[in-house]
Amino acid sequence: MANWERREADTLAEAIGKHRRNNPHLVVENALLAVVQKEVDEAASTVTTTAATLNRHRAQVCAICRASKLYACDVPEGWSDNCAMVYVNATGFSPL
């Protein structure tokens, strides 16, 4: 299932990048997200990306997002399949 994980990692990296570009005033949060984005970009470009790797990166994003209250989350902990950061910032999901 590496292709699925790679696609999900690519979507997550895209969402992080767009969030950072659209919110330059969030200096501390963007610095933390930049580190995660680099790792997620790498995960999206390798065939050895696993579900565990994807989940680890999602947990990193969740920790930053929840701590800074960047987006409202519909679950109290863990990754949401309806992640607001991804929904708002990924090309396939963003409003026109």
C-alpha positions in Angstrom: 0.0 0.0 0.0 3.0 2.3 -0.3 1.3 4.2 -3.2 -1.6 5.2 -0.9 0.7 6.3 1.9 2.8 8.3 -0.6 -0.3 10.1 -2.0 -1.5 10.9 1.5 1.9 12.2 2.4 2.0 14.3 -0.7 -1.4 15.8 0.2 -0.3 16.5 3.7 2.9 18.2 2.5 0.9 20.3 0.1 -1.5 21.3 2.9 1.4 22.3 5.2 3.0 24.3 2.4 -0.1 26.2 1.5 -0.9 26.9 5.2 2.6 28.3 5.7 2.3 30.5 2.6 -1.1 31.8 3.6 -0.2 32.5 7.2 3.3 34.1 7.2 2.5 35.8 10.5 2.5 32.5 12.4 6.3 32.4 12.6 6.7 29.9 15.4 4.1 27.5 14.1 5.5 27.7 10.6 9.0 27.0 11.7 7.7 23.8 13.4 5.6 22.9 10.4 8.6 23.5 8.1 10.5 20.7 9.8 7.6 18.3 9.4 7.0 19.4 5.8 10.5 18.5 4.8 10.1 15.0 6.3 6.6 14.6 4.7 8.0 15.7 1.3 10.7 13.0 1.7 8.1 10.4 2.6 6.0 11.3 -0.4 9.0 10.7 -2.7 10.1 7.3 -1.6 8.5 3.9 -2.3 9.4 2.7 1.2 6.8 5.0 2.9 4.7 2.9 5.3 1.5 3.6 7.2 3.5 3.9 10.4 5.6 6.7 8.8 2.5 8.5 7.6 0.9 8.2 11.0 4.0 9.6 12.7 4.0 12.6 10.5 0.2 13.1 11.0 0.8 13.0 14.7 3.4 15.7 14.5 1.1 17.9 12.5 -1.7 17.3 15.0 0.5 18.2 17.9 1.4 21.5 16.4 -2.1 22.3 15.2 -3.8 21.4 18.5 -1.2 23.2 20.6 -1.5 26.4 18.6 -5.2 26.0 17.8 -4.6 26.5 14.1 -7.8 24.7 13.0 -10.8 23.3 14.7 -10.6 19.5 15.1 -13.5 17.2 15.1 -11.8 14.5 17.2 -10.4 15.0 20.8 -7.1 13.3 20.0 -5.3 11.6 17.1 -5.7 12.1 13.4 -9.1 13.1 11.9 -10.1 11.8 8.5 -11.7 15.2 8.2 -8.5 17.1 9.0 -9.4 20.8 8.7 -5.8 21.8 7.8 -5.9 19.4 4.9 -9.4 20.3 3.9 -8.7 24.0 3.8 -5.2 23.8 2.3 -5.0 20.9 -0.1 -5.8 21.6 -3.8 -8.2 18.8 -4.2 -10.3 20.0 -1.2 -10.1 23.8 -1.1 -13.0 25.9 -2.1 -13.0 27.7 -5.4 
